[in-house]
Amino acid sequence: MMKNIRLVLVFSILSFSISLQAQHRFLQGIAVFVGETSSRDRYINLYPRDFQNDPTFLHARPPSHKSAELENFSVGIFLEMLRSSTWRWVTEIDYCNKGAVENELLNPITDQKRITANHYANIQWNNYLKRWIDLGFKFKTYAMLGVRAEYTLSKSTPAYSYIAGNARKITVSPDVGIGAEFRIKGPWNFFIEEHYNPDVIPLYTTGKISLWNRTWETRLGIIYRFKSGIGSVDLDCNAPRYHGR
């Protein structure tokens, strides 16, 4: 049984390697990265604030506000594809931590509060269109626009748990990013990126209350390109080369 499993694994690895070599013109590179995330939640509460229309203080459970930033981390891997000299398609798997630091209002009458944090651990499948932009630097710069599909693996929501604890597990949100890539040696390059990821659909809505999240993500990573170079210079060229006399 174990022998058969090993044979299948070896065959799968060889097939994958051959496939990569056959498609190297389409597959431009593979990369890994780590990131620092800074995120916050936003609550919008549209209940009236006067006591006559809101005797149970619904406007304060929770009040409309933006939380403080929660600093955490992300890690991921991506493939960069397409043979265009200016456009690329990036598809990636990303483990990303989000959340918020809350000064939770416990009692609207006495104004009793406590500081605590909500955490969301998400696995993400992200797809971007990436465009190289020449700004005249020695390194390459680019902009990215794409979509993130997220699934919440785990969460801890001690603050406003009756809202945050019901946040949807599956979400789709836009992502905008900028980046720069630097030559290291041969096919290896270093890159840095900044991503902005806001919700456009509430994570949870009940009555006149809705919850949203916004995340900034700063990434550092290394990309292996199947031809040496960065961006447009890693494309094949069939033109004859001049070697001098």
Beta strands, then each sheet from edge to edge (+ up, - down):
strand 1: 27-45
strand 2: 65-66
strand 3: 70-81
strand 4: 87-107
strand 5: 112-133
strand 6: 140-156
strand 7: 170-185
strand 8: 188-198
strand 9: 204-206
strand 10: 209-225
sheet 1: 2+ 1- 3+ 4- 5+ 6- 7+ 8- 10+ 9-
end
